């Protein structure tokens, strides 16, 4: 499968969350749901992005 680059706004949102949670960069279910709503990504995509970026 070809990897698709996420829109800039999406990565900015995810990176901003990451910077705010540097001490513990592991979003819980509630935080993931909020990120899904903000970015339009699925829970799985959020999880994978976090795994790849950490």
Steps between C-alpha positions, in 0.01 A plus 500: 500500500624847415553730793309822472624820654251655737378857445714763671220605738461140617869453578509843669212396727667170588841661556343766722342227714834323517685816612243561773539141625878458466525336842249229407436491122238225520145625439226311683171402331334835578795697363510283188129559440554875533791480253281297260236772510756774448690329217246277330732200542400162639611376844729258319662778297554708815658202679726421205609860461591517870691171480693617194584842638611391849 
